[in-house]
Amino acid sequence: MFSTLVLVFLAGASNLLSAQKLKDADCLACHSDPTLTTEGANGTTESLFVDQSKFKHSIHGRMFACVDCHTDVKSLVHEKPPEKLSCAQCHADAQTAYSHSTHAKASKTGKNPAATCEDCHGDAHQIEGAGDPKSPVNHANIPATCGRCHGQSFLMESNGESAQAFISYQASVHGRAVANGSKDAAVCTDCHGTHEILPANDPKSPISKFSVAQTCGTCHTDVANTFNVSIHGQALGRGNALAPNCTDCHGIHSIKPHTDPNSPVAEQNVSRDICARCHEGVRLSQEFGVPGNRVNTYFDSYHGLAAEGGSVVAANCSSCHGVHNILPSSDPRSTVNPANLDATCGKCHQGVTQKFTRTPVHLVAGTRANDIDSVAVRWVRWIYIPLILVVIGLMFLHNAIIWRSKAVARRRMMNPFMTRMTMNQRWQHLILLSSFIVLVITGFALKFPDTWFAHTLGMGENLRGIIHRIAGCILIAAGIYHVFYLAAAREGRRLLRDIAPRPKDLFDAWGTMRYYLGLSKEKPKYGRFNYAEKAEYWALVWGTALMGVTGIMIWAKVWVGDLLARWWVDVATAVHFYEAILATLAIIVWHFYQVFFDPDVYPMNWAWWDGKMPEKHYKHEHELDTESLETTDSRGPDSESLRK
């Protein structure tokens, strides 16, 4: 009976309230309950809770009552669930702009998550105006709001994009200024727009190729006005997509101040990192008649050489041509117009006159200038190049004749000789030496194409690769032959026995260092091969095998990648490169000392050429072997004394 009376009372109250407009307090009587939920369209549970305190302070709560938006709610007891609200009811213009944006188009597909009104502005019951510091669309909060999505790598990758743009912006001059409290620095919406965010390839986008200058000009007005008048700005105005805009030089999201050494527009980077992108190529000269080869001629000049050497005061491209106000030399306003060159050059070279400034700086590629300066320089070149070749060539020939005569005379004084290397061993060494030198030059020419030895070859990549592979095959074949030589030949087997490492070698190395440092009066006695020669030999064996295996893996990269995995080829390439550096330096530092720089063998150890070594020197360096030979009086072909 009591429950029936309650229902009758509620129904009567509902009918009474329906006759007048519901108040917020009536709605919040239920919706202030955190546990109030309903079932969503897709079977999920949706909360109907409204935070009363936040709602009252929100922009909607201050201006509207609940039923002003929820117009279909007429009574406390809802006959049917209230309809889901659309922001377009009040914000039609914003909704129309949003519907054309990349966010809306991505959202329509249903495949990838995309930002909606609530993602940026917050819950409809808690929205704050853009002027409120707590609003997610407040100027200072825009980067963080956009970063909720654009800073998440996994989310951006699912849309086929990258989070690097947001990361770069945070480190940029704009991002840092905003983080430091600036209210004027550009945030995401200043460049991309607010609701109608469009991709860069859309002509209506504020970040399209031809709109960037105008977009940047909203803050950098004076710079944009100057740029629009420049040769670059005029070209963009004519629809030339090859002309640079602001972001082509300064970067997009990673813009840094020109004082930052990592900035592309820093003094030391302008010429090579910015101007060279266009003015060193042939496309501009072929399609638009812009002279090419400008950057190369600059780097050949004193200014370019000094800048490459680290000078921060040497003139770069912008020092003469300007920064945003670049104009052709035919324009009276250009800083490189003949009438203005005195002032331009005078910024560094005070007191210059037209006699100094009228000399051409850049020569058009493929042409011959006929001014007095260029003609005089050509004559100097024509005179000096033959003069250098003749004079230095005669000097070299003169010294070579004297050196040979003295070297032969010195060697004759060293009688008697003994055989250190047989003919077979010398041929193996010569093949190894020749193939190694060719491999070093052709290998490093690929890795360092701008070095002198790469240009000295004067060959293309195809020929370089063929020569490198041929030399590699010769080296591998020599290594295989040497293995059979050690196993089959008598002198090879003896060589293997004598050059095998022994514990004594460690003590010899320690004793040798003590002797030459003056810590010991007794020098260790060596056998046929000392510890240094043994170490070099076995390092050569190891290096040849390793370079051969990795070289074949790189050569047959497709087969190896399919058989094992692609990363095996990358590892083989890294090992091949670093082992090549190790081997080359070891030859220069270790082997060349033994052959050329050791005072005891000056000017050269000739054993690699004629196989002979002075007996006196051999007895001094290999005392144990000499004593053994004298005791047994049994000398093989490697130790027979050959008197001259």
Beta strands, then each sheet from edge to edge (+ up, - down):
strand 1: 37-39
strand 2: 45-47
strand 3: 417-419
strand 4: 612-614
strand 5: 641-642
sheet 1: 1+ 2-
sheet 2: 4+ 3- 5+
end
